[in-house]
């Protein structure tokens, strides 16, 4: 989906949201079946793309997460629900 409308919208969102400082929070919310909601620096965007949502969640929650601490935090948070 590189070059897709969805990936462009996500890229544009992060450009508009501004620089993410160390410790900044980025929120990802997947509204089934295909809406990805992203938040950063007080800004939010909604992107209709099941493929993008699946890919982003796989990057963080899949077999080889880019941030093991984020995966650990997710698992701990989900257990509290």
Secondary structure as UniProt FT lines:
FT   TURN            2..3
FT   HELIX           5..17
FT   TURN            22..23
FT   STRAND          26..31
FT   TURN            32..34
FT   STRAND          35..40
FT   TURN            41..42
FT   STRAND          43..48
FT   HELIX           50..61
FT   TURN            63..64
FT   HELIX           68..79
//
